[in-house]
Amino acid sequence: MNKNQHYIRHLAEETGLDPARLDRDYNAKATVSPETFAAEMKRYRQASVEPRVHWGQHFDVVYDEESGQRIDIFGPSSSGGLNPVFIFIHGGYWRALSKEDSAMMAGMLAREGIATVVVDYRLAPEVSLAEITREVRSALAFVWRHGRDYGLDPNRITVGGSSAGGHLAGALLSEGWQGKFGLPKDVVKFAMPVSGLFELAPVAATFPQEWLNLSPIDVDQLSPIRSIPVGGCPITVAWSEHEADGFKRQSRAYADCWAVAGGRVKAIEVANRNHYNILMDWCSPETEMSQALLAGIRNIG
């Protein structure tokens, strides 16, 4: 057994934990009060207003004809050439939120000369996680294929996401799917998944299974930790100090597996933050979260 298989098996074996503990370990919402949760969701929407007003370039661009799903594009003027681009995928346990809540980093990045693409996707249980994954991969393919039309540099694509969006960012990094979309294997140059879920076996054994309905095949094919490329792009894996334990274990294991596979990885636990307000650190350039993101984008070869 190689080291990656050890990490994967260890996470998969969480299905044998006491069900009450497993539910607790994967319940991010339970780590904050109902009042705090409501306030954080309101802050997401409010923090996305300023970028829409001042940095919005193109709204509701259809990226996938099959599903009709759309992206919003933010950033500085591209009159001086093509801009590097950060594709962000929102969280919400695959069943909530939208691109309207998820542009909080776009203003900070625009002021640094970086474009942001915020992705909408259909939600569970309306569609399966396999379909959600296909849609997000289609969004990446759209940016690579048509980005120049919107001032985006297809050779400087970076990705990130939070919680369920961290899983979907991992799905963009996974090996073996790019050829079906006509993409190069190295289409993503840097990634920053935040508080992500990378092994789905424990998720399928706890309460999100109510709306995900994952099969064993889904767990195997849609768990990013099981398809890490050898020598993948540089990544930063981030999570909050006050994260639920399951999310912490998953982020640490994914970072370790990435390193074992020969990829460059930085792992950061952000102090005094929870599963939700960690993203708000991307509003200001001086935070640890923003510095890590900016460094990853700027260091593209």
Secondary structure as GFF3:
##gff-version 3
##sequence-region A 1 301
A	DSSP	alpha_helix	3	12	.	.	.	ID=ss1
A	DSSP	three_ten_helix	13	16	.	.	.	ID=ss2
A	DSSP	alpha_helix	19	25	.	.	.	ID=ss3
A	DSSP	three_ten_helix	28	31	.	.	.	ID=ss4
A	DSSP	alpha_helix	34	47	.	.	.	ID=ss5
A	DSSP	alpha_helix	49	54	.	.	.	ID=ss6
A	DSSP	beta_strand	56	64	.	.	.	ID=ss7
A	DSSP	beta_strand	69	74	.	.	.	ID=ss8
A	DSSP	beta_strand	83	89	.	.	.	ID=ss9
A	DSSP	three_ten_helix	99	101	.	.	.	ID=ss10
A	DSSP	alpha_helix	106	111	.	.	.	ID=ss11
A	DSSP	beta_strand	115	119	.	.	.	ID=ss12
A	DSSP	alpha_helix	129	146	.	.	.	ID=ss13
A	DSSP	three_ten_helix	147	150	.	.	.	ID=ss14
A	DSSP	beta_strand	152	162	.	.	.	ID=ss15
A	DSSP	alpha_helix	164	173	.	.	.	ID=ss16
A	DSSP	three_ten_helix	178	181	.	.	.	ID=ss17
A	DSSP	beta_strand	188	194	.	.	.	ID=ss18
A	DSSP	alpha_helix	201	204	.	.	.	ID=ss19
A	DSSP	alpha_helix	209	212	.	.	.	ID=ss20
A	DSSP	alpha_helix	216	222	.	.	.	ID=ss21
A	DSSP	three_ten_helix	224	226	.	.	.	ID=ss22
A	DSSP	beta_strand	235	240	.	.	.	ID=ss23
A	DSSP	alpha_helix	245	260	.	.	.	ID=ss24
A	DSSP	beta_strand	265	270	.	.	.	ID=ss25
A	DSSP	three_ten_helix	277	283	.	.	.	ID=ss26
A	DSSP	alpha_helix	288	298	.	.	.	ID=ss27
###
